[in-house]
Amino acid sequence: MLGAAFAFLGEVFPGRGDTPESLRMAEVFREQLSQCLERSADGSLRMTVTLPDEAALNNLAHSLARIAAGGH
């Protein structure tokens, strides 16, 4: 489900193509996110993120919702 949410966020901003800066930032994010990944025997990836508390989860959910809503 989280993968679908990220794919949706990528579609929310359709008029914005890749720029050298966005490609550089994507690589930085990819490197940082890869530290949270484990590859299973079938090749799928599992992301594990540790949050300090429920408030951090709520803040993350609200931030993603604002990003998604802002694209319309």
Buried (B, 14 or more C-beta within 10 A) or exposed (E): EEEEEEEEEEEEEEEEEEEEEEEEEEEEEEEEEEEEEEEEEEEEEEEEEEEEEEEEEEEEEEEBEEEBEEEE
